[in-house]
Amino acid sequence: MRVLELFDGPLAVEDILARWYREESGSNYGAYIPFIGTVRDEEGIEALSFDIYEPILKSWFDAWQERAKAHDAVLKMAHSKGDVPVHTSSYIAAVFSPKRKVALAMINDFVEDFKASAPIWKYDVRNGERIYAETRSTPMAGSGLLKG
Amino acid sequence: MVKVEFLGPIGKAPLELDVTNLAELSKALQGDPEMKKWLENCAVAVNDTMVADLNHPLKSGDRVSLLPPVCGG
């Protein structure tokens, strides 16, 4: 089961959170722990912008869903493509689990690995121009293989 | 021929190269000055599976992706 949703532009956070809540309302999960990432107004940016490589994002997410399943939990994730203005949201991750401790630990581990491993590239948008957020980006595992 | 694609901010058009493993691809790309910086920090996937071995064989029709540093969320 894949629950990975990609949207053009900012996320409809209230709709997504409410829909996910409804989807699992009969599943007997005791805990629903979402993380919502919102674009901050800093250093004069107008928006963040995102490129996603979907095939590898999907396989990475599927592997995490299997880990969640082994703990009787389920993961859901939504992410934006393209421009996301300040004070709107680009990312939601959520864990549903029978008890809170599994969900609290998993949301942290999932988001940390997301930052290091999900094939998503971030750009600052200033004066309508996209500038790669190079200094805030993390080389993926195995980087530099071709440097010789 | 092996197709090589450059993801995210690299902004380079795909290439078609006649190479039989990733070590040969590495040599071919090192001759491109605009790729020098990216080779230092890119990860590599073959047919959408991440790989970590320079000896990984390549055959005609394979697709190699270079993935620069990431920052989702």
Backbone of each chain as ProteinMPNN parsed JSONL, in Angstrom:
{"seq_chain_A": "MRVLELFDGPLAVEDILARWYREESGSNYGAYIPFIGTVRDEEGIEALSFDIYEPILKSWFDAWQERAKAHDAVLKMAHSKGDVPVHTSSYIAAVFSPKRKVALAMINDFVEDFKASAPIWKYDVRNGERIYAETRSTPMAGSGLLKG", "coords_chain_A": {"N_chain_A": [[0.841, -1.2, 0.0], [0.711, 2.058, -1.034], [0.952, 5.323, 0.207], [1.425, 7.971, -0.862], [1.408, 11.213, -1.812], [1.515, 13.635, -4.314], [1.545, 17.059, -5.146], [0.87, 19.873, -7.248], [2.175, 22.957, -6.372], [1.257, 24.704, -3.249], [0.285, 22.745, -0.345], [-3.02, 21.622, 0.495], [-3.509, 21.806, 3.485], [-5.348, 21.497, 5.674], [-7.411, 20.038, 4.493], [-6.091, 17.694, 3.68], [-5.122, 16.607, 6.105], [-7.549, 16.179, 7.427], [-8.804, 14.411, 5.683], [-7.078, 12.188, 5.764], [-7.422, 11.523, 8.45], [-10.117, 10.76, 8.413], [-9.915, 8.588, 6.658], [-8.626, 6.655, 8.2], [-10.237, 6.314, 10.348], [-11.7, 4.111, 11.097], [-9.827, 2.204, 11.624], [-8.73, 1.404, 13.98], [-6.472, 2.597, 15.06], [-4.587, 4.015, 17.664], [-3.077, 6.277, 17.687], [-2.299, 9.21, 15.853], [0.01, 10.904, 14.261], [1.017, 13.729, 12.863], [3.463, 15.516, 10.899], [4.035, 18.758, 9.836], [5.39, 20.722, 7.374], [6.179, 24.063, 6.959], [6.668, 26.913, 4.914], [8.954, 29.326, 5.8], [9.164, 32.878, 6.261], [11.986, 34.199, 5.429], [15.182, 35.68, 4.933], [14.368, 37.12, 2.748], [13.031, 35.592, 0.825], [10.546, 34.707, -1.652], [9.217, 32.404, -2.05], [9.556, 28.827, -1.73], [10.77, 26.33, -4.003], [10.286, 23.207, -5.661], [11.789, 20.333, -7.124], [11.097, 16.988, -8.033], [12.142, 13.624, -8.179], [10.309, 11.185, -9.197], [10.236, 8.235, -9.541], [12.282, 7.109, -7.847], [11.682, 8.3, -5.444], [9.253, 7.043, -4.902], [10.013, 4.316, -4.599], [11.713, 4.535, -2.405], [9.837, 5.44, -0.496], [8.065, 3.264, -0.438], [9.685, 1.288, 0.728], [9.903, 2.322, 3.302], [7.234, 2.172, 4.032], [6.926, -0.553, 4.296], [8.548, -0.982, 6.541], [7.027, 0.392, 8.427], [4.728, -1.15, 8.392], [5.638, -3.478, 9.569], [5.594, -2.73, 12.168], [2.957, -2.613, 12.696], [1.966, -0.204, 11.841], [1.067, 2.67, 9.804], [2.231, 4.759, 7.191], [1.832, 8.039, 5.892], [2.266, 10.428, 3.317], [2.581, 13.674, 1.963], [3.638, 15.882, -0.594], [4.809, 18.907, -2.112], [5.156, 19.96, -5.55], [6.97, 22.234, -7.615], [6.35, 25.783, -7.089], [6.056, 27.083, -3.769], [4.621, 29.346, -1.823], [5.737, 31.641, 0.836], [4.632, 31.012, 4.16], [2.879, 29.06, 3.462], [2.394, 25.489, 3.036], [4.584, 22.742, 2.29], [5.014, 20.129, 2.828], [3.819, 17.193, 4.303], [4.019, 14.664, 6.657], [2.882, 11.663, 8.122], [2.199, 9.39, 10.759], [0.307, 6.594, 11.57], [-0.51, 4.566, 14.285], [-1.015, 1.717, 16.473], [-0.314, 2.356, 19.133], [1.072, 5.262, 20.855], [3.898, 5.444, 21.162], [5.334, 4.081, 19.177], [4.564, 5.555, 16.914], [5.533, 8.122, 17.526], [8.313, 7.723, 17.631], [8.737, 6.782, 15.04], [7.932, 8.874, 13.329], [9.924, 10.727, 13.718], [12.254, 9.326, 12.867], [11.538, 8.791, 10.241], [11.221, 11.352, 9.059], [13.796, 12.365, 9.363], [15.279, 10.589, 7.727], [14.005, 11.091, 5.346], [14.915, 13.697, 4.822], [17.561, 13.158, 4.188], [17.521, 11.291, 2.146], [15.368, 11.359, 0.319], [14.642, 11.936, -3.076], [14.503, 14.916, -3.739], [14.663, 18.266, -4.733], [15.459, 21.483, -3.616], [14.705, 24.917, -4.063], [15.34, 28.375, -3.523], [13.114, 31.053, -4.112], [13.578, 34.07, -5.53], [12.808, 37.28, -6.591], [11.392, 36.083, -8.627], [13.157, 34.225, -9.577], [14.612, 30.965, -9.579], [16.764, 29.595, -7.197], [19.086, 27.234, -6.494], [19.107, 25.556, -3.405], [21.747, 25.019, -2.3], [23.579, 24.993, -0.084], [22.005, 24.083, 1.953], [21.443, 21.549, 1.353], [21.757, 17.938, 1.266], [24.191, 15.531, 0.516], [23.321, 12.439, -1.026], [23.397, 9.006, 0.185], [26.292, 7.275, -0.837], [27.231, 9.2, -2.527], [29.444, 10.853, -4.833], [30.514, 8.762, -6.174], [31.288, 8.753, -8.864], [33.426, 10.433, -9.041], [36.034, 9.783, -9.482]], "CA_chain_A": [[0.0, 0.0, 0.0], [1.461, 3.313, -1.06], [0.142, 6.503, 0.503], [2.33, 9.078, -1.183], [0.61, 12.117, -2.638], [2.29, 14.786, -4.798], [0.641, 18.107, -5.614], [1.471, 21.092, -7.794], [1.949, 24.118, -5.515], [1.109, 24.458, -1.812], [-0.631, 21.681, 0.08], [-4.271, 21.981, 1.191], [-3.158, 21.079, 4.707], [-6.518, 21.108, 6.489], [-8.143, 18.993, 3.763], [-5.317, 16.439, 3.687], [-5.13, 16.05, 7.47], [-8.907, 15.7, 7.745], [-9.081, 13.23, 4.863], [-6.322, 11.06, 6.321], [-8.105, 11.163, 9.696], [-11.334, 9.994, 8.057], [-9.541, 7.304, 6.037], [-8.176, 5.685, 9.208], [-11.072, 6.431, 11.552], [-12.18, 2.8, 11.494], [-8.7, 1.256, 11.568], [-8.344, 1.059, 15.349], [-5.194, 3.195, 15.47], [-4.725, 4.892, 18.828], [-2.255, 7.481, 17.538], [-2.148, 9.834, 14.519], [1.006, 11.95, 14.524], [1.478, 14.379, 11.633], [4.446, 16.603, 10.869], [3.7, 19.666, 8.737], [6.484, 21.656, 7.085], [5.649, 25.32, 6.415], [7.728, 27.78, 4.381], [9.127, 30.518, 6.635], [9.571, 34.141, 5.632], [13.34, 34.508, 5.897], [16.187, 36.063, 3.934], [13.768, 37.784, 1.595], [12.505, 34.713, -0.227], [9.114, 34.795, -1.943], [8.673, 31.044, -2.044], [10.472, 27.735, -2.058], [10.309, 25.587, -5.159], [10.771, 21.832, -5.535], [11.806, 19.301, -8.167], [11.021, 15.645, -7.45], [12.328, 12.485, -9.086], [9.258, 10.352, -8.609], [10.45, 6.779, -9.426], [13.086, 6.729, -6.675], [10.914, 8.697, -4.255], [8.248, 6.012, -4.642], [10.624, 3.092, -4.059], [12.153, 4.877, -1.031], [8.662, 5.484, 0.369], [7.543, 1.894, -0.287], [10.53, 0.588, 1.703], [9.494, 2.817, 4.626], [5.902, 1.658, 4.354], [7.137, -1.925, 4.784], [9.027, -0.875, 7.933], [5.878, 0.785, 9.258], [3.821, -2.301, 8.478], [6.21, -4.426, 10.532], [5.219, -2.236, 13.503], [1.5, -2.444, 12.669], [1.695, 1.213, 11.624], [0.978, 3.08, 8.408], [2.779, 6.088, 6.906], [1.249, 8.81, 4.788], [3.107, 11.579, 3.018], [2.207, 14.56, 0.861], [4.698, 16.864, -0.877], [4.552, 19.816, -3.23], [6.064, 20.185, -6.68], [6.882, 23.629, -8.052], [6.51, 26.882, -6.133], [5.26, 27.075, -2.547], [4.882, 30.662, -1.223], [5.947, 31.704, 2.285], [3.474, 30.825, 5.035], [2.076, 27.909, 3.056], [3.092, 24.253, 3.41], [5.083, 21.921, 1.191], [5.313, 18.752, 3.249], [3.162, 16.566, 5.46], [4.246, 13.242, 6.901], [2.086, 11.242, 9.279], [2.211, 7.977, 11.139], [-0.788, 6.041, 12.371], [-0.098, 3.299, 14.896], [-1.911, 1.351, 17.578], [0.052, 3.097, 20.347], [1.768, 6.494, 20.484], [5.368, 5.432, 21.184], [5.804, 3.687, 17.845], [4.347, 6.658, 15.969], [6.434, 9.236, 17.863], [9.673, 7.37, 17.192], [8.802, 6.603, 13.586], [7.824, 10.148, 12.62], [11.253, 11.337, 13.773], [13.18, 8.582, 11.994], [11.096, 8.94, 8.853], [11.518, 12.706, 8.565], [15.259, 12.479, 9.251], [15.724, 9.876, 6.523], [13.449, 11.867, 4.224], [15.812, 14.829, 4.541], [18.84, 12.671, 3.659], [17.404, 10.258, 1.108], [14.293, 11.54, -0.666], [15.195, 12.674, -4.225], [13.755, 16.168, -3.9], [15.608, 19.392, -4.764], [14.81, 22.713, -3.141], [15.206, 26.187, -4.591], [14.752, 29.629, -3.055], [12.594, 31.897, -5.198], [13.777, 35.503, -5.273], [12.538, 38.045, -7.816], [10.907, 35.16, -9.635], [14.223, 33.33, -10.05], [14.872, 29.808, -8.714], [18.184, 29.457, -6.846], [19.277, 25.947, -5.8], [19.472, 25.698, -1.983], [22.882, 24.087, -2.26], [24.209, 24.873, 1.235], [21.083, 23.405, 2.87], [21.172, 20.225, 0.801], [22.555, 16.835, 1.809], [24.525, 14.486, -0.462], [22.704, 11.153, -0.742], [24.346, 7.92, 0.451], [26.994, 6.822, -2.037], [27.589, 10.324, -3.397], [30.858, 10.965, -5.203], [30.952, 7.507, -6.794], [31.853, 8.954, -10.207], [34.386, 11.55, -9.063], [37.31, 9.289, -9.977]], "C_chain_A": [[0.87, 1.242, 0.0], [0.521, 4.458, -0.705], [1.059, 7.718, 0.374], [1.593, 9.959, -2.177], [1.463, 13.323, -3.02], [1.322, 15.78, -5.434], [1.445, 19.236, -6.244], [1.136, 22.254, -6.863], [1.695, 23.727, -4.069], [0.089, 23.383, -1.49], [-1.885, 22.276, 0.727], [-4.244, 21.235, 2.53], [-4.4, 20.595, 5.457], [-7.297, 19.973, 5.818], [-7.421, 17.652, 3.856], [-5.365, 15.798, 5.074], [-6.501, 15.471, 7.815], [-9.235, 14.437, 6.953], [-8.346, 12.008, 5.413], [-6.968, 10.582, 7.623], [-9.333, 10.31, 9.407], [-10.965, 8.618, 7.515], [-9.199, 6.241, 7.076], [-9.09, 5.64, 10.429], [-11.605, 5.076, 12.014], [-11.079, 1.763, 11.624], [-8.159, 0.858, 12.939], [-6.934, 1.516, 15.711], [-5.446, 4.126, 16.65], [-4.003, 6.206, 18.667], [-2.188, 7.912, 16.078], [-1.232, 11.02, 14.744], [1.5, 12.531, 13.214], [2.621, 15.364, 11.901], [4.116, 17.447, 9.645], [4.84, 20.659, 8.574], [5.942, 22.884, 6.367], [6.806, 26.229, 6.014], [7.787, 29.061, 5.21], [9.547, 31.715, 5.786], [10.942, 34.499, 6.192], [14.249, 34.792, 4.71], [15.547, 36.533, 2.632], [13.236, 36.864, 0.507], [11.008, 34.957, -0.429], [8.452, 33.434, -1.764], [9.853, 30.075, -2.024], [9.904, 27.039, -3.284], [10.98, 24.211, -5.147], [10.72, 21.085, -6.862], [11.792, 17.948, -7.469], [11.328, 14.624, -8.528], [11.444, 11.354, -8.565], [9.574, 8.857, -8.53], [11.228, 6.385, -8.164], [12.405, 7.19, -5.386], [9.91, 7.605, -3.897], [8.873, 4.75, -4.064], [11.153, 3.323, -2.648], [10.958, 4.85, -0.08], [8.102, 4.081, 0.609], [8.352, 1.097, 0.738], [10.172, 1.03, 3.127], [8.111, 2.283, 5.007], [5.995, 0.219, 4.863], [7.641, -1.911, 6.226], [7.876, -0.531, 8.868], [4.955, -0.409, 9.484], [4.326, -3.319, 9.508], [5.926, -4.01, 11.971], [3.712, -2.013, 13.607], [1.093, -0.982, 12.506], [1.518, 1.475, 10.131], [1.505, 4.515, 8.283], [1.975, 6.744, 5.795], [2.139, 10.034, 4.572], [2.533, 12.354, 1.841], [3.335, 15.56, 0.662], [4.323, 17.68, -2.108], [5.596, 19.671, -4.315], [5.907, 21.651, -7.096], [6.917, 24.598, -6.886], [5.523, 26.786, -4.971], [5.552, 28.389, -1.803], [5.102, 30.595, 0.29], [4.596, 31.626, 2.989], [2.453, 29.839, 4.461], [2.959, 26.67, 3.239], [3.409, 23.382, 2.206], [5.161, 20.445, 1.55], [4.435, 18.348, 4.425], [3.583, 15.105, 5.489], [3.411, 12.873, 8.11], [2.238, 9.749, 9.495], [0.942, 7.688, 11.933], [-0.287, 4.739, 12.987], [-1.025, 2.977, 16.064], [-1.622, 2.159, 18.84], [1.03, 4.222, 20.001], [3.283, 6.331, 20.358], [5.955, 5.043, 19.831], [5.692, 4.863, 16.881], [5.301, 7.814, 16.255], [7.861, 8.942, 17.406], [9.759, 7.337, 15.672], [8.716, 7.937, 12.844], [9.181, 10.843, 12.617], [12.214, 10.651, 12.814], [12.826, 8.782, 10.524], [11.482, 10.307, 8.301], [13.029, 12.915, 8.429], [15.763, 11.793, 7.981], [15.197, 10.548, 5.258], [14.411, 12.982, 3.822], [17.097, 14.361, 3.849], [18.694, 11.857, 2.38], [16.327, 10.491, 0.061], [14.814, 12.403, -1.82], [14.337, 13.89, -4.577], [14.771, 17.305, -3.825], [14.86, 20.681, -4.506], [15.509, 23.93, -3.727], [14.567, 27.329, -3.81], [14.232, 30.38, -4.276], [12.75, 33.357, -4.772], [13.62, 36.241, -6.597], [12.148, 37.12, -8.961], [11.938, 34.17, -10.145], [14.43, 32.191, -9.055], [16.371, 29.659, -8.484], [18.329, 28.199, -5.993], [19.771, 26.176, -4.374], [20.633, 24.764, -1.665], [23.42, 23.892, -0.843], [23.301, 24.164, 2.231], [20.809, 21.976, 2.43], [22.181, 19.193, 1.309], [22.891, 15.841, 0.698], [23.889, 13.157, -0.057], [23.795, 10.107, -0.463], [24.99, 7.48, -0.862], [27.419, 7.95, -2.957], [29.095, 10.354, -3.672], [31.394, 9.723, -5.905], [31.707, 7.75, -8.1], [32.968, 9.994, -10.232], [35.78, 11.11, -9.514], [38.42, 9.338, -8.95]], "O_chain_A": [[1.667, 1.457, 0.913], [-0.579, 4.555, -1.251], [1.407, 8.382, 1.35], [1.201, 9.505, -3.252], [2.066, 13.959, -2.156], [0.404, 15.398, -6.16], [2.566, 19.521, -5.823], [-0.035, 22.516, -6.589], [1.886, 22.571, -3.691], [-0.845, 23.138, -2.254], [-1.821, 23.295, 1.414], [-4.865, 20.184, 2.688], [-4.491, 19.425, 5.828], [-7.781, 19.061, 6.488], [-8.041, 16.613, 4.081], [-5.615, 14.599, 5.205], [-6.599, 14.404, 8.422], [-9.86, 13.512, 7.471], [-8.921, 10.925, 5.516], [-7.053, 9.379, 7.873], [-9.568, 9.287, 10.05], [-11.594, 7.614, 7.85], [-9.453, 5.056, 6.858], [-8.761, 5.004, 11.43], [-11.926, 4.905, 13.19], [-11.361, 0.569, 11.723], [-7.228, 0.057, 13.033], [-6.275, 0.912, 16.557], [-6.387, 4.919, 16.645], [-4.264, 7.155, 19.406], [-2.039, 7.083, 15.181], [-1.632, 12.02, 15.339], [2.308, 11.911, 12.523], [2.722, 15.956, 12.976], [3.938, 16.918, 8.548], [5.211, 21.353, 9.521], [5.326, 22.774, 5.307], [7.815, 26.297, 6.716], [6.801, 29.791, 5.312], [10.192, 31.576, 4.747], [11.049, 35.036, 7.294], [14.097, 34.217, 3.632], [16.114, 36.365, 1.552], [13.012, 37.307, -0.619], [10.299, 35.359, 0.493], [7.286, 33.333, -1.381], [10.996, 30.46, -2.269], [8.712, 27.142, -3.574], [12.109, 24.07, -4.676], [9.753, 21.184, -7.617], [12.415, 17.786, -6.42], [10.843, 14.733, -9.654], [11.798, 10.659, -7.612], [9.214, 8.235, -7.53], [10.86, 5.424, -7.489], [12.538, 6.539, -4.349], [9.736, 7.279, -2.723], [8.322, 4.166, -3.131], [11.065, 2.442, -1.792], [11.051, 4.3, 1.018], [7.71, 3.749, 1.728], [7.791, 0.329, 1.52], [10.142, 0.211, 4.046], [7.857, 1.981, 6.173], [5.241, -0.182, 5.75], [7.216, -2.73, 7.041], [7.76, -1.088, 9.959], [4.471, -0.65, 10.59], [3.538, -3.938, 10.222], [6.006, -4.829, 12.887], [3.245, -1.307, 14.501], [0.029, -0.565, 12.963], [1.786, 0.606, 9.301], [1.263, 5.362, 9.143], [1.501, 6.078, 4.875], [2.689, 10.597, 5.518], [2.064, 11.776, 0.86], [3.925, 16.036, 1.632], [3.625, 17.213, -3.008], [6.747, 19.316, -4.061], [4.833, 22.233, -6.943], [7.447, 24.282, -5.821], [4.348, 26.464, -5.143], [6.623, 28.531, -1.212], [4.71, 29.629, 0.943], [3.576, 32.101, 2.491], [1.309, 29.787, 4.911], [4.141, 26.794, 3.561], [2.639, 23.289, 1.25], [5.353, 19.602, 0.674], [4.324, 19.073, 5.413], [3.513, 14.401, 4.481], [3.248, 13.68, 9.025], [2.385, 8.966, 8.557], [0.563, 8.434, 12.836], [0.294, 3.904, 12.293], [-1.728, 3.848, 16.576], [-2.54, 2.595, 19.533], [1.73, 4.156, 18.991], [3.902, 7.004, 19.534], [6.956, 5.611, 19.395], [6.62, 5.135, 16.119], [5.824, 8.424, 15.323], [8.535, 9.814, 16.858], [10.735, 7.808, 15.087], [9.375, 8.104, 11.818], [9.552, 11.476, 11.629], [12.906, 11.312, 12.039], [13.706, 8.923, 9.674], [12.011, 10.404, 7.193], [13.487, 13.565, 7.49], [16.578, 12.355, 7.248], [15.87, 10.566, 4.228], [14.687, 13.185, 2.64], [17.655, 15.081, 3.021], [19.648, 11.745, 1.609], [16.371, 9.869, -1.0], [15.367, 13.478, -1.586], [13.576, 13.898, -5.544], [15.641, 17.307, -2.954], [13.801, 20.946, -5.075], [16.731, 23.965, -3.867], [13.386, 27.263, -3.469], [14.843, 30.344, -5.344], [12.147, 33.813, -3.8], [14.228, 35.869, -7.601], [12.522, 37.343, -10.113], [11.649, 33.368, -11.033], [14.427, 32.409, -7.843], [17.154, 29.603, -9.432], [17.764, 28.11, -4.903], [20.74, 26.904, -4.158], [20.505, 23.84, -0.862], [23.69, 22.763, -0.435], [23.78, 23.686, 3.259], [20.026, 21.269, 3.065], [23.292, 19.526, 1.721], [21.993, 15.356, 0.01], [23.913, 12.788, 1.117], [24.957, 10.294, -0.823], [24.308, 7.33, -1.876], [27.916, 7.696, -4.054], [29.903, 9.931, -2.844], [32.586, 9.637, -6.198], [32.659, 7.034, -8.408], [33.414, 10.4, -11.305], [36.61, 11.941, -9.882], [39.55, 8.948, -9.243]]}, "seq_chain_B": "MVKVEFLGPIGKAPLELDVTNLAELSKALQGDPEMKKWLENCAVAVNDTMVADLNHPLKSGDRVSLLPPVCGG", "coords_chain_B": {"N_chain_B": [[23.66, 1.878, -26.576], [24.057, 3.873, -23.624], [21.87, 5.725, -21.669], [22.29, 8.817, -20.058], [21.151, 10.727, -17.446], [20.618, 13.906, -15.905], [19.744, 15.027, -12.905], [17.45, 17.294, -11.148], [18.98, 20.272, -10.03], [21.148, 20.227, -11.791], [20.833, 20.676, -14.504], [21.542, 19.859, -17.116], [21.443, 18.616, -20.415], [20.275, 15.303, -21.307], [22.6, 12.599, -22.036], [23.843, 10.294, -24.512], [25.797, 7.546, -24.24], [28.514, 5.349, -25.073], [29.281, 3.076, -23.049], [30.464, 0.542, -20.756], [30.473, 0.073, -18.075], [30.186, 1.642, -14.78], [32.598, 2.799, -14.116], [33.77, 3.438, -16.56], [31.915, 5.305, -17.385], [32.371, 7.252, -15.457], [34.975, 8.123, -16.185], [34.381, 9.193, -18.693], [32.703, 11.33, -18.025], [34.34, 12.897, -16.47], [35.808, 14.321, -18.246], [34.345, 16.522, -18.791], [34.172, 19.781, -18.058], [32.084, 21.237, -16.814], [30.854, 19.341, -15.307], [32.484, 18.642, -13.226], [32.25, 19.644, -10.527], [29.773, 18.541, -9.847], [30.199, 15.789, -9.969], [31.555, 15.308, -7.65], [29.628, 15.268, -5.651], [27.347, 13.889, -6.364], [24.951, 11.254, -6.19], [24.251, 7.968, -7.59], [22.05, 6.316, -9.781], [20.977, 3.341, -11.408], [18.764, 2.51, -13.834], [16.753, 3.398, -12.095], [17.448, 2.303, -9.627], [19.389, 2.704, -6.748], [22.944, 2.728, -6.805], [26.235, 1.611, -5.716], [28.653, 0.826, -6.596], [31.456, 1.033, -8.548], [32.072, -0.825, -10.461], [29.742, -1.656, -11.457], [27.943, -3.145, -14.015], [27.013, -1.941, -17.286], [24.571, -1.965, -19.839], [23.446, -1.729, -23.256], [20.708, 0.438, -23.555], [20.33, 0.79, -20.867], [19.649, 3.101, -18.215], [21.149, 5.744, -16.658], [21.098, 7.711, -13.751], [22.057, 10.803, -12.369], [22.154, 12.067, -9.159], [21.996, 14.961, -7.457], [22.866, 16.68, -4.284], [20.225, 16.598, -1.844], [17.16, 18.114, -0.626], [14.418, 17.883, 0.708], [11.081, 18.843, 1.796]], "CA_chain_B": [[24.034, 3.129, -25.917], [23.53, 4.085, -22.276], [21.363, 7.094, -21.499], [22.691, 9.414, -18.785], [20.318, 11.908, -17.188], [21.168, 14.762, -14.856], [18.498, 15.421, -12.238], [17.368, 18.482, -10.303], [19.599, 21.548, -10.41], [22.325, 20.127, -12.672], [20.424, 21.446, -15.677], [22.282, 19.446, -18.306], [20.627, 17.739, -21.263], [20.722, 13.9, -21.247], [23.623, 12.15, -22.985], [23.86, 8.873, -24.9], [27.223, 7.2, -24.251], [28.848, 3.945, -25.297], [30.103, 2.66, -21.903], [30.046, -0.797, -20.316], [30.303, 0.061, -16.613], [30.163, 3.002, -14.223], [33.96, 3.355, -14.136], [33.926, 4.07, -17.882], [31.085, 6.516, -17.383], [33.096, 8.237, -14.647], [36.047, 8.69, -17.023], [33.789, 10.014, -19.757], [32.141, 12.582, -17.483], [35.425, 13.733, -15.921], [36.301, 15.187, -19.306], [33.396, 17.624, -18.977], [34.467, 20.714, -16.948], [30.888, 21.671, -16.082], [30.399, 18.245, -14.444], [33.477, 18.334, -12.178], [31.671, 19.916, -9.203], [28.655, 17.636, -9.562], [30.689, 14.421, -9.748], [31.992, 15.212, -6.248], [28.554, 15.137, -4.653], [26.155, 13.21, -6.889], [24.713, 9.814, -6.08], [24.028, 7.377, -8.914], [21.072, 5.232, -9.905], [20.885, 2.68, -12.713], [17.374, 2.069, -14.026], [16.011, 3.826, -10.902], [17.919, 1.66, -8.405], [20.636, 3.331, -6.31], [24.091, 1.822, -6.869], [27.379, 2.129, -4.981], [29.819, 0.068, -7.043], [31.938, 1.528, -9.848], [32.134, -1.935, -11.415], [28.382, -2.007, -11.887], [27.94, -3.215, -15.482], [25.972, -1.222, -18.026], [24.314, -2.519, -21.17], [22.698, -0.814, -24.104], [19.328, 0.614, -23.097], [20.289, 1.175, -19.458], [19.481, 4.533, -17.942], [21.884, 6.148, -15.455], [20.669, 9.026, -13.253], [22.919, 11.454, -11.38], [21.279, 12.741, -8.197], [22.758, 15.883, -6.621], [22.401, 16.762, -2.893], [18.768, 16.746, -1.757], [16.61, 18.878, 0.5], [12.96, 17.925, 0.637], [10.352, 19.371, 2.947]], "C_chain_B": [[23.355, 3.22, -24.556], [23.079, 5.539, -22.172], [21.749, 7.606, -20.11], [21.861, 10.674, -18.581], [20.778, 12.595, -15.91], [19.996, 15.436, -14.151], [18.628, 16.741, -11.479], [18.134, 19.654, -10.87], [20.751, 21.431, -11.396], [22.049, 20.84, -13.993], [21.197, 21.124, -16.942], [21.409, 18.483, -19.106], [21.149, 16.296, -21.171], [21.742, 13.592, -22.336], [23.367, 10.698, -23.35], [25.323, 8.496, -25.054], [27.397, 5.696, -24.45], [29.818, 3.51, -24.202], [29.565, 1.328, -21.38], [30.002, -0.944, -18.798], [30.409, 1.497, -16.089], [31.557, 3.628, -14.203], [34.218, 4.045, -15.482], [33.09, 5.351, -17.976], [31.778, 7.627, -16.591], [34.183, 8.914, -15.477], [35.472, 9.625, -18.087], [33.305, 11.359, -19.211], [33.217, 13.491, -16.905], [36.016, 14.662, -16.985], [35.423, 16.41, -19.549], [33.563, 18.608, -17.814], [33.22, 21.11, -16.162], [30.368, 20.571, -15.141], [31.318, 18.014, -13.243], [32.886, 18.49, -10.78], [30.596, 18.887, -8.856], [29.129, 16.21, -9.316], [31.124, 14.223, -8.3], [30.84, 14.829, -5.324], [27.281, 14.467, -5.178], [26.134, 11.73, -6.52], [24.262, 9.303, -7.452], [22.957, 6.291, -8.819], [21.161, 4.658, -11.316], [19.482, 2.089, -12.815], [16.56, 2.251, -12.74], [16.324, 3.029, -9.64], [19.258, 2.272, -8.026], [21.767, 2.304, -6.352], [25.302, 2.48, -6.209], [28.678, 1.475, -5.432], [30.219, 0.541, -8.45], [31.997, 0.434, -10.901], [30.756, -2.352, -11.921], [28.318, -2.009, -13.416], [26.783, -2.414, -16.09], [25.807, -1.882, -19.384], [23.468, -1.526, -21.962], [21.234, -0.772, -23.662], [19.223, 0.965, -21.623], [20.194, 2.696, -19.341], [20.167, 4.853, -16.614], [21.412, 7.546, -15.061], [21.683, 9.538, -12.248], [22.048, 12.322, -10.481], [22.114, 13.651, -7.293], [22.188, 15.955, -5.205], [20.937, 17.22, -2.801], [18.356, 17.586, -0.548], [15.101, 18.967, 0.342], [12.374, 18.629, 1.848], [10.244, 20.878, 2.981]], "O_chain_B": [[22.247, 2.723, -24.355], [23.81, 6.46, -22.537], [21.558, 6.913, -19.111], [21.859, 11.574, -19.42], [21.257, 11.958, -14.971], [19.335, 16.305, -14.72], [19.724, 17.232, -11.209], [17.975, 20.003, -12.039], [21.293, 22.456, -11.809], [22.92, 21.521, -14.535], [21.476, 22.01, -17.749], [20.72, 17.637, -18.536], [22.347, 16.092, -20.976], [21.76, 14.216, -23.397], [22.746, 9.959, -22.586], [26.022, 9.056, -25.898], [26.553, 4.892, -24.056], [31.033, 3.564, -24.39], [28.384, 1.017, -21.531], [29.547, -1.967, -18.287], [30.683, 2.432, -16.841], [31.687, 4.85, -14.265], [34.819, 5.118, -15.524], [33.51, 6.343, -18.57], [31.775, 8.789, -16.997], [34.298, 10.14, -15.471], [36.008, 10.703, -18.343], [33.475, 12.396, -19.853], [33.041, 14.708, -16.849], [36.647, 15.667, -16.659], [35.724, 17.235, -20.411], [33.143, 18.309, -16.696], [33.301, 21.301, -14.949], [29.535, 20.841, -14.276], [30.961, 17.265, -12.334], [33.0, 17.59, -9.947], [30.516, 18.419, -7.721], [28.516, 15.491, -8.527], [31.072, 13.109, -7.779], [31.05, 14.143, -4.324], [26.252, 14.48, -4.504], [27.161, 11.051, -6.537], [23.936, 10.082, -8.348], [22.96, 5.465, -7.905], [21.388, 5.381, -12.285], [19.072, 1.274, -11.988], [15.784, 1.378, -12.351], [15.554, 3.07, -8.68], [20.162, 2.359, -8.857], [21.573, 1.146, -5.98], [25.406, 3.704, -6.138], [29.69, 1.555, -4.736], [29.438, 0.462, -9.398], [31.974, 0.72, -12.098], [30.628, -3.284, -12.714], [28.606, -0.992, -14.047], [25.728, -2.244, -15.478], [26.783, -2.305, -20.003], [22.862, -0.611, -21.404], [20.609, -1.806, -23.427], [18.164, 1.389, -21.16], [20.596, 3.448, -20.228], [19.809, 4.3, -15.573], [21.331, 8.448, -15.896], [22.123, 8.793, -11.372], [21.309, 13.188, -10.95], [22.863, 13.158, -6.449], [21.144, 15.363, -4.935], [20.479, 18.084, -3.549], [19.109, 17.74, 0.413], [14.568, 19.986, -0.097], [13.082, 18.963, 2.798], [9.65, 21.433, 3.906]]}, "name": "protein", "num_of_chains": 2, "seq": "MRVLELFDGPLAVEDILARWYREESGSNYGAYIPFIGTVRDEEGIEALSFDIYEPILKSWFDAWQERAKAHDAVLKMAHSKGDVPVHTSSYIAAVFSPKRKVALAMINDFVEDFKASAPIWKYDVRNGERIYAETRSTPMAGSGLLKGMVKVEFLGPIGKAPLELDVTNLAELSKALQGDPEMKKWLENCAVAVNDTMVADLNHPLKSGDRVSLLPPVCGG"}
